[in-house]
Amino acid sequence: FSVKNLHKDMRLAKKTAKRELPQLERTLQTLAATEAAGHSKEDFISMIRLLED
């Protein structure tokens, strides 16, 4: 599952959420950083690799 698609789905989850979800916010930040680093077409595991660096 690509980072791009996961990011899209998480943005939709945020839009439809009925309450604040702090972990979702952190996930969205990490996904945005992963995409900005050029990994949008890679598997979502690239998020972890980015955090490890």
Secondary structure, DSSP 8 states (H G I E B T S, - for coil): -BHHHHHHHHHHHHHH-SS--HHHHHHHHHHHHHHHTT-TTSBTTHHHHHHH-
